[in-house]
């Protein structure tokens, strides 16, 4: 059987940090899935997201986060290191 998972997509860019923050916070609680596209356009939020994930104790185990990004030296290495591949 095919399972349905609530998946939200955010294409990062100008002003999308707020949208991404809302979608991630909701998915933390519900076990939803979030896709952040073009994350190289929201490096500031990626740094914030790393801190939030490390400091949030109540993240549903079904939560999944996909990040797409162009190659950049500015992407937070810590966020990559806490990922499961």
Buried (B, 14 or more C-beta within 10 A) or exposed (E): EEEEEEEBEBBBEEEBBEEBBEBBEEBBEEBBBBBBBBBBBBBEBBBBBBEBBEEEEEBEEEBBBEBEBEEEEEBBEBBEEEEEE
